[in-house]
């Protein structure tokens, strides 16, 4: 899959259905990322309900043309609070992940969507399905924090 920056070569067929998340190899774990870019969106959490809303206001490191962090390997030098999602911290962090996120879906015991690159065979499928934030974000430098609420986006249910 040459259009895919994530190495999905040599993985077992539908490995995510056969192994618990805690038993995945690093390559399998990384392959679960669908490349939507939504995890890099700034979120607002309702203090009363705990409900999390995604905004179109993206982390300054997100390149929304490819839905990838422009500094992934060294992102903590720029954004110390950026969370590295692992099987060990899903219980704490899955609730704020996008509803379509493979990590969240599997944590909740749900199947992956047909557009997921592991099923479709193409990294482009997440964009074709309209699930990604490709070319749909604004930079956090352009929008004051008190206006983020104006940029809330609805997620598919």
C-alpha positions as CSV (number, residue, x, y, z in Angstrom):
1,X,0.0,0.0,0.0
2,X,2.2,2.8,-1.2
3,X,-0.3,5.5,-0.4
4,X,0.0,4.6,3.3
5,X,2.6,6.2,5.6
6,X,1.8,3.6,8.2
7,X,3.5,0.2,7.8
8,X,0.7,-2.3,7.4
9,X,2.8,-4.9,5.6
10,X,3.1,-8.5,6.9
11,X,0.3,-8.2,9.5
12,X,-1.9,-11.1,10.2
13,X,-5.4,-11.1,8.6
14,X,-7.8,-9.2,10.9
15,X,-5.4,-9.5,13.8
16,X,-7.4,-7.0,15.8
17,X,-10.2,-9.5,16.0
18,X,-8.0,-12.3,17.3
19,X,-5.9,-10.5,19.9
20,X,-6.6,-8.3,22.8
21,X,-5.3,-4.8,22.5
22,X,-2.8,-5.4,25.3
23,X,-1.2,-8.2,23.2
24,X,-0.7,-6.3,20.0
25,X,2.8,-5.7,18.7
26,X,4.0,-2.1,18.2
27,X,3.4,-2.4,14.4
28,X,-0.1,-3.8,14.9
29,X,-0.9,-1.0,17.4
30,X,0.3,1.7,15.0
31,X,-1.6,0.0,12.1
32,X,-4.9,0.6,14.0
33,X,-4.5,4.4,13.3
34,X,-6.9,5.2,10.4
35,X,-5.1,8.5,9.6
36,X,-8.2,10.6,10.1
37,X,-6.3,13.3,12.0
38,X,-9.2,13.8,14.5
39,X,-7.1,13.0,17.5
40,X,-5.1,16.2,16.7
41,X,-8.2,18.4,17.0
42,X,-8.6,20.5,20.1
43,X,-11.5,19.3,22.2
44,X,-13.9,20.9,24.6
45,X,-15.2,19.0,27.6
46,X,-18.4,19.9,29.3
47,X,-17.6,20.3,33.0
48,X,-21.0,19.1,34.1
49,X,-21.6,16.1,31.8
50,X,-18.0,15.1,30.8
51,X,-19.1,15.0,27.2
52,X,-16.3,15.8,24.8
53,X,-16.8,17.8,21.6
54,X,-14.4,17.9,18.7
55,X,-13.6,21.3,17.2
56,X,-12.1,22.1,13.8
57,X,-9.4,23.9,15.7
58,X,-6.3,21.8,15.1
59,X,-3.1,21.4,17.0
60,X,-0.4,23.6,15.5
61,X,1.5,20.5,14.5
62,X,-1.2,18.9,12.4
63,X,-0.7,19.0,8.6
64,X,-4.3,18.7,7.6
65,X,-3.5,18.1,3.9
66,X,-2.2,14.6,4.9
67,X,-3.9,14.3,8.4
68,X,-0.6,13.7,10.1
69,X,1.5,15.3,12.8
70,X,4.3,17.3,11.1
71,X,6.6,16.5,14.0
72,X,5.3,13.1,15.2
73,X,8.5,11.7,16.5
74,X,9.5,14.8,18.4
75,X,6.0,16.3,19.1
76,X,6.6,16.4,22.9
77,X,9.3,18.9,22.4
78,X,6.6,21.3,21.1
79,X,3.4,19.9,22.8
80,X,4.5,18.3,26.1
81,X,0.8,17.5,27.0
82,X,0.3,15.4,23.7
83,X,-0.9,12.0,24.9
84,X,0.8,8.8,23.6
85,X,-2.1,6.4,23.5
86,X,-1.3,2.9,24.7
87,X,-3.2,-0.2,25.7
88,X,-2.3,0.7,29.3
89,X,-3.9,4.2,29.2
90,X,-7.0,3.5,27.1
91,X,-9.2,3.4,30.2
92,X,-8.2,6.9,31.0
93,X,-8.1,8.4,27.5
94,X,-10.4,6.5,25.2
95,X,-13.4,8.7,26.1
96,X,-11.9,11.8,24.4
97,X,-10.9,9.9,21.2
98,X,-13.1,10.4,18.2
99,X,-16.1,8.1,18.0
100,X,-14.8,6.6,14.8
101,X,-11.3,5.9,16.1
102,X,-10.2,2.3,15.9
103,X,-8.6,2.4,19.3
104,X,-11.8,3.6,20.9
105,X,-14.0,1.2,18.8
106,X,-12.0,-1.8,19.8
107,X,-11.8,-0.7,23.4
108,X,-15.6,-0.5,23.4
109,X,-15.9,-3.9,21.8
110,X,-17.1,-2.6,18.4
111,X,-16.0,-3.5,14.9
112,X,-13.9,-1.3,12.6
113,X,-15.7,0.5,9.8
114,X,-15.4,-0.7,6.2
115,X,-13.4,2.4,5.3
116,X,-10.7,1.7,7.8
117,X,-7.4,1.1,5.8
118,X,-6.9,-2.3,7.5
119,X,-10.2,-3.4,5.9
120,X,-10.3,-1.4,2.7
121,X,-6.6,-1.9,1.8
122,X,-6.1,1.8,1.1
123,X,-5.1,4.8,3.3
124,X,-7.2,7.0,1.0
125,X,-10.5,5.3,2.0
126,X,-10.8,7.3,5.3
127,X,-10.6,10.5,3.2
128,X,-13.0,9.2,0.5
129,X,-15.5,8.3,3.2
130,X,-15.4,11.9,4.5
131,X,-14.3,10.8,7.9
132,X,-11.0,12.6,8.0
133,X,-10.3,16.2,8.7
134,X,-8.3,16.5,5.5
135,X,-8.3,20.2,4.5
136,X,-11.1,21.0,7.0
137,X,-9.2,22.5,10.0
138,X,-8.2,25.9,11.3
139,X,-5.0,26.5,13.2
140,X,-5.1,27.0,17.0
141,X,-3.1,30.1,16.3
142,X,-5.9,31.6,14.3
143,X,-8.8,31.1,16.7
144,X,-8.8,32.5,20.3
145,X,-9.7,29.8,22.9
146,X,-12.9,31.6,23.8
147,X,-14.2,31.1,20.2
148,X,-13.4,27.4,19.9
149,X,-17.1,26.6,20.7
150,X,-18.0,28.2,17.4
151,X,-15.9,25.5,15.6
152,X,-17.5,22.4,17.2
153,X,-18.1,19.6,14.6
154,X,-20.6,16.8,14.7
155,X,-19.3,13.2,14.6
156,X,-21.2,10.5,12.8
157,X,-23.0,8.2,15.2
